[in-house]
Amino acid sequence: MDYTKRCRQISNSFYNLGLEKAQIRDLSGAAECLKKSLHFNKYQTDARNLLGLIYYEMGETAEALVQWVISSNLQPQKNRAVHYLHEIQDKPGRLEAESVNIKKYNQGLFHAQNGSDDLAILQLSRVVENNPHFIKAHLVLALLYIAREDYTRAGKSLYKVLQIDKNNPKALWYMSIVKSNTGRAEVERRKLTNAFSHRQMQDDDIIIPPTYKENTGWQTIINIMVGLALGAAVVFFMAVPAVKESLNTEHNHELARVLEQVSQKNLEITGLEDDKKSLESQLSGVQDQLNNINGENQDVVIQYQRLVQILQDYRNESLTDAAKVYTDMQPELITDAGMQEILTSISADMTENGYQLLAAAGDQARDAGNTAEAADNYQRSLKLKADNPAVIYSLSNVYQAMGQEDQAKELWGQLIMNFPDTEEAALAKTARGY
């Protein structure tokens, strides 16, 4: 059998299995199946799109964006990933909130790793409040509660995780610890045992009805009147005083509780007034940061798109186009470990060969009379290798042909000062009239 066809069949099988698991909210199992599907066929865009949706449902928006960007570049037409990206990009507030939430999550992890459990719990509580589907934050929060033996709150966090991902292995493990420490595990075991421990009735078992004695009409009336009299006496001598005492006690407790709340609120108001000036001074700085978050997230998405475009150009053997795209990249914005390894390999190739391809493209455009394109290619070549006197001199000639004498003279000066022993420096001196 053709191995390519066999790999596609295996990939489709894993995709179908992942889809079934996702439909019953086994998100962890579905993610593993979809990763295996992509291992056998990385062009299976349906599996990649579903994996992105699962990441998004689990609160990992950045991972979802990576999958959808790759999918949209592999299949630009009729692809749901393009719709998902537009949905996120058209609502800048969502990206801002996700970016702030990730920063808070990282701060919570830092506090937890350095022994500041209280600060970690406070930070992670805010994270899950802003994003109730952030499974990783719920799990860390539950682990911190378990460490403090606060099993009730840990159980609540784990219950929320299992509502989102019902077979999450870490959540199930932590929940077993919570149940064993709260006695819940023993209660569930007894319920299961009792459910199958009822004795089946035999044919000779007899159900004996309760006996009773018939009363005459007058006896019934007398019994009712005696009962009413006794009830009235009980209410008058016992119930009424008890109710009055209960009301007085409750009133006193309520009054004390209200006074305590008023005192607490007064303390809070005093503290808020003290913090007001400090918060107002920080407001402008925080607002500036929030305004910049949207632009930063947009830049990150663009960098992933450019990286995927470079890989596409490599596959199509359009190496010059790949070099042009690379000169526009901001590598520091690529944070995914797998993508960083790919980017490192591409950077090494561009450093060795990319500048030559761009210089050749500049020569070709210059010979065709397209000076603007030639200048752009020469400039991109110099971004990859700045100490190239031949390209600098070619760019100076293009500037001169375009009537930009000042730029041409500046480049001639660079050749004379920085590369005095080269042929290009001698030509630059001639051009300057030395």
Residue pairs with C-beta under 8 A, 6 or more apart in sequence:
7 40
7 41
8 40
8 41
8 44
10 40
11 37
11 38
11 39
11 40
11 41
11 44
11 47
12 37
12 41
12 44
13 37
14 33
14 34
14 36
14 37
14 40
14 47
15 33
15 34
15 37
15 44
15 46
15 47
15 50
17 33
18 29
18 30
18 31
18 32
18 33
18 34
18 37
18 47
18 50
18 51
19 30
19 50
21 27
21 29
21 30
21 33
22 30
22 50
22 53
22 54
24 166
25 164
25 165
25 166
26 165
26 166
26 167
27 54
27 57
27 58
27 164
27 165
27 168
28 165
28 167
28 168
28 169
29 167
30 50
30 54
31 51
31 54
31 55
34 47
34 48
34 50
34 51
34 54
35 51
37 44
37 47
38 44
38 47
38 48
38 51
41 47
42 74
43 74
43 75
45 71
45 74
45 75
45 79
45 81
48 67
48 68
48 70
48 71
48 74
48 81
49 67
49 68
49 71
49 79
49 80
49 81
49 84
51 67
52 63
52 64
52 65
52 66
52 67
52 68
52 71
52 81
52 84
53 64
53 84
55 61
55 63
55 64
55 67
56 64
56 84
57 133
57 164
58 133
58 134
58 135
58 136
58 164
58 165
59 131
59 133
59 134
59 135
59 136
59 137
60 134
60 136
61 88
61 95
61 98
62 98
62 102
62 335
62 336
64 84
65 85
65 88
65 300
65 301
65 304
66 304
66 336
66 339
67 81
68 81
68 84
68 85
69 81
69 85
69 301
69 304
69 305
69 308
70 304
70 308
71 79
71 81
72 79
72 81
72 82
72 85
72 305
73 305
73 308
73 309
73 311
73 312
74 308
75 81
76 82
85 301
88 94
88 95
89 95
89 298
89 301
92 294
95 293
95 294
95 297
95 298
96 290
96 293
96 294
96 297
97 130
97 131
98 131
98 297
99 293
99 296
99 297
100 130
100 290
100 293
101 127
101 130
101 131
101 134
104 123
104 124
104 126
104 127
104 130
105 123
105 124
105 127
105 134
105 136
105 137
107 123
108 119
108 120
108 121
108 123
108 124
108 127
108 137
108 140
109 120
109 140
111 117
111 119
111 120
111 123
112 120
112 140
112 144
117 144
117 147
117 148
120 140
120 144
121 141
121 144
121 145
124 137
124 140
124 141
124 144
125 141
127 134
127 137
128 134
128 137
128 138
128 141
128 157
128 160
131 137
132 160
133 164
135 161
135 164
135 165
135 168
135 171
138 157
138 158
138 160
138 161
138 171
139 157
139 158
139 161
139 168
139 170
139 171
139 174
141 157
142 154
142 155
142 157
142 158
142 161
142 171
142 174
142 178
143 154
143 174
145 151
145 153
145 154
145 157
146 154
146 174
146 177
146 178
149 181
151 178
151 181
151 182
152 182
154 174
154 178
155 175
155 178
155 179
155 182
158 171
158 174
158 175
158 178
159 175
161 168
161 171
162 168
162 171
162 172
162 175
165 171
176 185
178 184
179 185
179 188
215 223
299 330
299 333
300 333
300 335
303 329
303 330
303 331
303 333
303 334
304 334
304 336
304 339
306 325
306 326
306 328
306 329
307 329
307 334
307 339
307 342
307 343
307 346
309 322
309 325
310 322
310 325
310 326
310 329
310 346
311 342
313 319
313 321
313 322
313 325
314 322
319 353
319 354
319 357
320 357
320 358
320 360
320 361
322 346
322 354
323 350
323 354
323 355
323 357
323 358
323 380
323 384
324 358
324 377
324 380
326 346
326 347
326 350
326 354
326 384
327 354
327 358
327 380
327 383
327 384
331 343
331 347
334 340
334 343
350 384
351 384
351 385
354 381
354 384
355 381
355 382
355 384
355 385
355 388
355 391
356 381
358 377
358 378
358 380
358 381
358 384
359 377
359 378
359 381
359 388
359 390
359 391
359 394
361 377
362 373
362 374
362 375
362 376
362 377
362 378
362 381
362 391
362 394
362 395
362 398
363 374
363 394
365 371
365 373
365 374
365 377
366 374
366 394
366 397
366 398
371 398
371 401
371 402
372 402
374 394
374 398
375 395
375 398
375 399
375 402
378 391
378 394
378 395
378 398
379 395
381 388
381 391
382 388
382 391
382 392
382 395
385 391
387 418
387 419
389 415
389 419
389 422
389 424
389 425
390 424
392 411
392 414
392 415
392 419
392 424
393 411
393 415
393 424
393 427
393 428
395 411
396 407
396 408
396 411
396 412
396 415
396 428
396 431
397 408
399 405
399 407
399 408
399 411
400 408
400 431
408 431
409 432
411 428
412 428
412 429
412 431
412 432
413 428
413 432
415 422
415 424
415 425
415 428
416 425
416 428
416 429
416 432
416 434
419 425
